[in-house]
């Protein structure tokens, strides 16, 4: 049992790094990039992560216990990173069927459906994530984006406002501010959207 815990911990760290590093690299200011297209292609290829060991570990866990919600969720996260959204949705739905208490699974499922252009399913998943974590800035921000795509503008604005109000200075708060105020250039200092 301890070896599986080690594999799960290792897989979780690798998944977090694989998500976090590109987010940090891609979230910079719009500064002219000094690298050529060839340099960028080479650097991107070097950053690609091979998830075969993590997948094997999760599949070993599932072979030992087909009801392992964590392993199913882990495979869903890897599928999301790899852009295989139907597979991600399948794994996440299975994991939710076993353990429906984790709001992040619903949020990730909502993202998978969103990427597949299944907006109604994405909205339902995001609404469940918000119900489970009504004060989570990231979930509120992402749910607002999905509701906006569904044409539910007022509800989207309410979620963005809630996200902003939690911590206006955080990255999610700043993103919520810009969703609420799309006409204000990003480089301007945020002003409270409250009247």
N, C-alpha and C positions, 0 to 999 in steps of 0.2 A: 504494500500500500504506500510506503514512503517513496518508492521510486516513481509512482504515478504522481504523487504530490510534487516532486521535483520537476517532472516533465511539464506538469500544468503550470507551475511557477515560471519555468523557463519559457514556455510557449507564451504566457501572458506578457512577460518582459519583452520578448521579441515582437509581439503584436503591437504593444504600446510604442516601442521604438520605431517600428515600421510606420505607424500612424503619426507619431510625434515629429520625427525628423523631417518628413516632407512638409508637414504643416508649418514648422519653423522656417524652413527654407523658402516656402512659397508665400509666407505672410509678410514679407518685407515690403518696403515702400516701392513705389513705381520709379525706380532709379534705372538709368540706362545700364543694361547688362554688358559687362566688359568681355564676356565669353562669346566665342563664335558658336554657330549652330553645331559644328562638329565637336567642339569642347563640351557643350551642353549634352549632346547625345552620348558622348563617352562617359561623362560624369553620371548621367542618369543610369546608364548600363551598370556602372560600378555600384550604384545605390540599390539596385534590385536585390530583393531578398528571396532566398529559396526557402519556402515554407514546408518542404517535403518532410523534414524531421518533425515539425510540429503537427502536421497532418497525421503522420504515422503514430505519434504519441496519442493524439485524440482518438484515432481509429482503434488503437489498442485498448484505450479506456472503454470505448463503445463495445468492443468485442467482449470485454469482461462484464460490462453493464450497459445494455442498450438503452437504459433509462438515465444515462448520465447527462443531465441538463447542461453542466459546465462544458463537457466535451462537445456537445452539439452546438452550444453557443460559440465556443472557440472556433469550430469549423465554419460557422456562419460568419464570424468576424474575418477570418482569413479569406473566405470567398468574397466578402465585400472589398477587401483590400485588392484582391486580384481582379475585381470588376465582374465577377460572375454573380450577378444579382439574383437570378432565379435560384441558384444553388444556395445562396445566402438566405433567401427567404424561406426555402425549404428547411434548412437546418434551424433557423431561428424559430419558425413555427413549431417544429418538433420540441425545441427546448422550452418554449413558452407553454406548450401542452403539458409538460412535466412540471415546470416551475413558473407559474404566471406572475410571480411577485416582483420581478426585476424590471424597472422602468426602462433601463438602457437597452434591453432586448427589444422592447416595443419601438423605441426610438430608432434603433438600427434597422428593424424590420420596416419601419416607415420610410427610412432612407432607401432601402432596397426597392420597395414598391415605387417610390418617387423616381428612382433611376429607371425603372421599367415603364414609367408613364402610367402607372396604375394609381391615379391620384385618389380615388375614393378609398381604396385599401390603405394608401399611405395616410390619409386623414384619419381613418379609424385607428390605425396603429399609433399615430402621434397623439390622438386624443386619449388613448389608454395610457401612454407614457406620461402625459400631463396629469391625468387623474392619480397616478401612482407617485409622481414627484412634482407637485404643483409649485415648488419653489426652486426648481433646478433651472438656472439661466440657460444652459445649452439646450435643454429640452424645450423650454418655452420659445427660444429663438428659432429653433428648427421647426417646431410645430407651427409657429407663425408663418414661416416661409411656405410650408405645405398648404396651410389654409389660404394664404394669399394666392397660390397657384390654383386652388379650387374655386377662386372667386369669392371667398368669404373674407373680404377686406376688413370689415370692422372687427371680426374675431381675431384676425391676424394682428391688427394694430393693438388690440387688448393684450395679446400674449407678448408682443414685442415690448409694450409698455411695462408689463410685469417683469420681464427680463431686465429691462433697463433699471427699474426701480430697485431691484435686488442689490446691484452694485454697478453704478454708472461708470466707474473707472476701470472695470475689468474688460477684457477683450470682448466677452459676450455682451456686456453692457454697451460698449462702444458700437458693436455691430448692430445691436437693437436700436441705438440712437440713429444710426444711418438708415436703417430700414424705416424708422418713423419719419425721418427727415431726408428723403432722397435728393432734395434740391440743394442741400447744404454740402458744399465740397468737403471731401474727406479731410483735407488739411486744416480746415477751420476748427477752432475750439468748439466742443460741444456746448450747447446751451440746453438747459432743461426743457424737455418737450411739454412740460406741464404749463397750462395757461396761466 
